[in-house]
């Protein structure tokens, strides 16, 4: 008899927990903006990739229009050295200041940064450059996704 009561209590708790009201985000409202103008300053390669990502994820005939300003800065610092005082790892930080005007009225500012490290190749300098290029591409993609997510949040709040 006690086992049946425990099963009933668990069943009732399960019903209440699963009916918590969680709602899946509506994908129709995602990326409901068009970009009129993008002004960039700082690292040109990073800005170019962010700009292309944002333009490819915007709609041409959307109700919300955005003017963007991107200011990026890339810093490379030494992360680790070995016993012989040779550099073994670098750390790359990318800082992006995004200012955007929603429908030419509301100014929003975002500070987004991303960091990562890469290993210095012992013999091939080209491998080191390839490692740096790969980490910069990954960090740029990460920043682009964060910018798009924040723009969508600001648009859906209004």
C-alpha positions, 0 to 999 in steps of 0.5 A: 500500500505504501508503494502505491502511495509513493508512486502516486506522489511521484506521478503527481510531482511529475505532472507539476514539474513537467507543466512548468510553463517553459516555452520554446523561443519563437524562431519567426521573430528571430533576425527580424531586422534589416541593416542599412549601414555598417561603419567599421574601425579597427581590425579590418579582417575581423570587421569584414567577417562580422559584417558579412555574418550580420548581413547574411543573417538580416532580412531585406524587407524587415520592419526594424532597420538598424545602423551599426558601428563596429570598433574592434581591437585585437591584442596578442599577449604571451601566455606561457614561456618554457625554461629556456625563456622561449614562448610556447603559448600566445593569448589572443583577445578580441574586444568589440564595441558595437553601437546600433540605432534601432529605427534611427531612434534608440541607441544601444551599446554592446561591449563584447569580448572573446579570448583564446590561446594557441600553441607556438609550433617548434619548427614551422612558423607557418604552423604558428600563423595557421594556429593564430588564424584559426583561433581568430576565426573562431573568436570572430564567429563567437563574437558575431553570434553574440552580437546577433543574439543581443540585437535580437534581444533588444529588438524583441524587447521593444 
